[in-house]
Amino acid sequence: MNHEEEPRPRPAAGAFMIIGIIIVWAVLIASVSDIVTSWPALVQFVFYMVAGIIWILPLRPILRWSETGRWRADPPQP
């Protein structure tokens, strides 16, 4: 007897949340680009490097939630 698993909605919801974060972050960074282009090239470089990394920070809790249903990791056991 072949028991196929039903698709779980959390992974799909997590994927949509990640896509939403990327879109919102890209629009936010693009909206400040007129200001940033007036900065020195080295400062622009640092700004875009940091902005390119910051959007990753909320991914870990979203991925954890989509897999386990919990936003936070379990505390370490003594």
N, C-alpha and C positions, 0 to 999 in steps of 0.2 A: 504494500500500500504506500503510495507516494504522497507524503504530506508536504505540500508547498507552504512556505511561510507567507503570511500576508505582509504586504508592504507596510512598513512603519512610517507614520507621518513625521516623526521628529527629524530624521535625517534630511528629508526634503525641506522642512521648515528651516533647519539649520543652514542649508545651502542657500535658501532665499534670503535669510538674514545676512549671510556673508556677502552675497551679491549686493544687498541693500547698503551694507557698510561701505563697500567699495565705491558704489555710485555716489553716496552722500559725501564720502571723503574726497573723491575726485572733483565733485562740484565745488566743495568748500575750498580746496587748494586752487582750483582754476579761478575761483572768484577773487582770490587775493593775488593773483599773478600780476596784475597791473602794478600793485604796490611793490611786489618782490622784484620786478624787473628794474626798478630804480636803485636797488641795492648793488653793492660791489659784487663782482662775479663769485668770489670765494664765499661770501655770505649767502648768496643765492644757492650755491652748491651745497653748503651745509644745511640750509633750510630744506631743500628738496630731498636730500639724503635722509634727514630726520623725518620729514613728512612721509617719505616712502617706506619708513619702517614702523611708524606709530600706528598705522591702520591695522597692523598685524596683532597688536596687543589684545583686542577683544576676541580674537579667533579661538584661543584656547578654551575659555569658558563655553563658547558656543559649540565647539566640537565635543567637549565633554558632555554638555547637555544633550546633544543630538545622539550620543552613544549610550549614555547612562540615564538620562532624565534628571540629573542633578547638576546644578550650576557650579558647585564647589567640590573640590576633591575631599575624600575622607581624610580626617586627621591621621597622622602616622600612629600606628599601634606601638605601645611601649614594650 
